[in-house]
């Protein structure tokens, strides 16, 4: 599996070099259907759970978060 980045911030969401104990269940348990929205803190996707077939809205927040300047801009 290849590296995933947030389409809004460009921050890494997942990388194959991340150790297994930090592996996101999002990648193995859900099918991403479509983008619901995006903002300063990440993107929200409509997903379907592969086992229970229920639909969920999942927010993906970039690893590393925002720097101090970006955070202060967002809260204003």
LINGI-V710485 format. One record per pair of residues at least 4 apart in sequence whose C-alpha atoms are under 7 Angstrom apart, sorted by the first residue. I is the first residue (numbers start at 1). GAP is how many residues later the second one is. D is the distance in Angstrom with one decimal. If there is no record, write none. Layout:
# LINGI-V710485
<<I & GAP & D> <I & GAP & D>>
This chain:
# LINGI-V710485
<<1 & 15 & 6.7> <2 & 13 & 6.6> <2 & 14 & 6.4> <3 & 11 & 5.6> <3 & 12 & 4.3> <3 & 13 & 6.3> <4 & 8 & 6.0> <4 & 9 & 5.4> <4 & 10 & 5.1> <4 & 11 & 6.4> <5 & 5 & 5.5> <5 & 6 & 5.4> <5 & 7 & 4.4> <5 & 8 & 5.1> <5 & 9 & 7.0> <6 & 4 & 4.9> <6 & 5 & 5.5> <6 & 6 & 6.4> <6 & 7 & 6.3> <6 & 36 & 6.9> <6 & 56 & 6.6> <8 & 30 & 6.8> <8 & 34 & 6.9> <11 & 51 & 5.5> <11 & 52 & 6.8> <12 & 50 & 6.1> <12 & 51 & 6.1> <13 & 49 & 5.2> <13 & 50 & 5.6> <18 & 4 & 6.5> <19 & 4 & 6.8> <25 & 4 & 5.6> <26 & 4 & 5.5> <29 & 20 & 5.9> <29 & 21 & 5.6> <30 & 17 & 6.0> <30 & 18 & 5.5> <30 & 19 & 4.5> <30 & 20 & 5.4> <31 & 16 & 5.4> <31 & 17 & 5.2> <31 & 18 & 6.4> <31 & 19 & 6.6> <32 & 13 & 6.7> <32 & 14 & 6.3> <32 & 15 & 4.5> <32 & 16 & 6.7> <33 & 13 & 5.5> <33 & 14 & 5.3> <34 & 11 & 5.7> <34 & 12 & 5.4> <35 & 9 & 6.2> <35 & 10 & 4.5> <35 & 11 & 6.3> <36 & 8 & 5.4> <36 & 9 & 5.1> <36 & 10 & 6.2> <37 & 6 & 5.9> <37 & 7 & 5.3> <38 & 4 & 5.9> <38 & 5 & 4.2> <38 & 6 & 6.1> <39 & 4 & 6.3> <40 & 34 & 6.8> <41 & 20 & 5.9> <42 & 17 & 6.8> <42 & 18 & 5.5> <42 & 19 & 4.6> <42 & 20 & 6.3> <43 & 16 & 5.6> <43 & 17 & 5.3> <43 & 18 & 6.9> <44 & 13 & 6.4> <44 & 14 & 5.4> <44 & 15 & 4.1> <44 & 16 & 6.1> <45 & 12 & 5.5> <45 & 13 & 5.3> <45 & 14 & 6.4> <46 & 9 & 6.9> <46 & 10 & 5.8> <46 & 11 & 4.7> <46 & 12 & 6.5> <47 & 8 & 5.6> <47 & 9 & 5.2> <47 & 10 & 6.1> <47 & 11 & 6.9> <48 & 5 & 5.8> <48 & 6 & 5.6> <48 & 7 & 4.5> <48 & 8 & 6.1> <49 & 4 & 5.0> <49 & 5 & 5.6> <49 & 6 & 6.4> <66 & 4 & 5.8> <66 & 5 & 5.9> <67 & 4 & 6.2> <68 & 4 & 6.2> <69 & 4 & 6.3> <70 & 4 & 6.3> <71 & 4 & 6.4> <72 & 4 & 6.5>>
